[in-house]
Amino acid sequence: MSATAVLEKAAAAQPDLSAVKQRQQGAWSSGDYAVVGTTLQIVGEQLCEALNLRPGSKVLDVAAGNGNATLAAARRWCDVTSTDYVPSLLERGRERATAERLEVTFREADAEALPFADASFDVVVSTFGVMFTPDQDKAAAELMRVCKRGGKIGLANWTPQGFIGQVFKTLGKYMPPPAGVKSPALWGTQARLAEMFAGAEIDAQPRMFVFRYKSPQHFLDVFRSYYGPMHKAFGALDAEKGKALATDLIALIGEFNRADDGTMAVHSEYLEVIISKR
């Protein structure tokens, strides 16, 4: 095979990350993630405590969704900027901040191209957000770039073996991800974090978030209606495959569910990550 042919083959194997991002943005804009996101508020609170946030610190929330970490940092009297590439989610975060009379700056932004100068923030955070960027290395580099020397990056990332990691694995059986795109769950592994944040001090601790719903079917109904990736998956499948996916997801919940009264209490592992920029 000629050198040109080898290069052409390699180029063909590379995913079109711009197209992937556009599809992802469409997915997260569908449904209404805020309905799910608000139930995760405790993770933002715990992350801010792990970061030992100091009042007056300049904090950037990346891929903030409806603002869980944003609100947690603002409640600690930090100077917070909340960003996401889905305007409707930023609006939900703005509504929450207004209701609590918290001072927050909201700005539409792409996690892979943050519109801020180098070393602009004391702390950069993301809870179950930046992990879904298609170009993982670029996103990680952006987090490091806008963080001051001596500052910290705080992340909450689902792990591959945890419940949500397995939900995405199940979805992938019916809607395979684009070839060459790295799994978001890699952000929930210490090995991948060490690659992306080489040279930084990384403290990654496994934590558990408990999904509490009225029943397994209630969880499925809520996620199918409001959680963008699942909403899109069911919308793209025919009736037979949709029914099979629902059956698989209910079975998965059964494997993790600790409730014995018909309700749902599923422990989902995530990594709480504190990265110190040297």
Secondary structure as UniProt FT lines:
FT   HELIX           3..13
FT   HELIX           17..29
FT   HELIX           33..37
FT   HELIX           38..40
FT   HELIX           41..50
FT   TURN            51..52
FT   TURN            55..56
FT   STRAND          58..61
FT   TURN            65..67
FT   HELIX           68..74
FT   TURN            75..77
FT   STRAND          79..84
FT   HELIX           87..99
FT   TURN            100..101
FT   STRAND          104..108
FT   TURN            111..112
FT   TURN            118..119
FT   STRAND          121..127
FT   HELIX           130..132
FT   HELIX           136..146
FT   STRAND          147..158
FT   HELIX           163..174
FT   TURN            179..180
FT   HELIX           184..188
FT   HELIX           190..196
FT   TURN            197..199
FT   STRAND          201..213
FT   HELIX           216..226
FT   HELIX           228..236
FT   HELIX           239..256
FT   STRAND          264..276
//
